[in-house]
Amino acid sequence: MKQNSKDIVFLHFIVLIWGFTAVIGLLIDLTPAEIVFYRTGIAAFLLVIVLLALKRSFVLSSRRSLLKTSIVGFLLAAHWVLFFLSAKISTAAVCLVGMATTSFWTSIIEPLFFKKRIQLFEVLLSLLALLGILIVFNMEIQYFLGLSFAIVAAILAALFSIINVSLIKSDDHFVITFYEMIFACLFTGMSLPFYFLYVSHEVFEWPTLEQAMWLLILASVCTVFAVSYSIKLMKRLSAFFVNLTINLEPIYGIILALLVFGDSEKMSGGFYLGTGLILSSVLLYPLLNRKRKRKALETDILR
């Protein structure tokens, strides 16, 4: 598949935006559940405007697609709450390190969904990532809970990514995102009383003007724009290249966090050693996977 240079630059821009998401979450002084509730609600409203302006239909291709978007909405809501919770109780850098394991959870979960064989190189790379995580746990033990939340968020991201692969084959990217935001907002809204009662022990707050500004950026730029167009780009860029580029999100995010928050985001040498191992394993995965597919193809030709 020919890769357009403009699409490649655009994809990097989207990944850079996602890297800034954890930073924005720290700038908004609301609970993670409130952030997700406002984020998804505003995003759904903005998508109504987008769909009306583009004269697109709001109808999904089937009831099965509606069911899938509802499942993704639930997974997205839980994912984002854990994501922002991780960043708030630790740091943006720790949160992004945990999110760097998404590719490996995908490599484990995807074969279970599609009944494929688990590859040995995937297991070895997962062990390398696990070593990096253990080093981070050892060096930054005070962030154990934050990193744990980020890893669970990464597992949820792997799950909804797998479901989205099937959705994009039959439905418009804006329509998919719209329904996922609607369901994510509903699930978060229903969980707010339980969140305040058992987790935060606070009361629901309306955002201030400054918080509303960051929420609007989060909903419009990081959600409506970035999520919708990342789905659209997968129609023109190879899955290999998209996955490789998205894996750079933690690097972009950690750099942005250091620029915004300075010393509060600086970690020990062990943290960066562990981070390096995790990112190395993540970046090696698509390279080795492509090599495996090429070798399999050559074997088939020789037969």
Buried (B, 14 or more C-beta within 10 A) or exposed (E): EEBEEEBBEBBBEBBBBBBBBBBBBBBBBBBBBBBBBBBBBBBBBBBEEBBEEEEBEEEBBEEEBBEBBBBBBBBBBBBBBBBBBBBBBBBBBBBBBBBBBBBBBBBBBBBEEEEEEEBEBBEEBBEBBBBBBEBBBEBBEEBBEBBBBBBBBBBBBBBBBBBBBEBBEEBBBBBBBBBBBBBBBBBBBEBBEEBBEEBBEEEEEEBEEEBBEBBBBBBBBBBBBBBBBBBBBBEBBBEBBBBBBBBBBBBBBBBBBBEBBEEEBEBEEBBBBBBEBBBBBBBBBBEBBBEBEEEEEEEEEEE
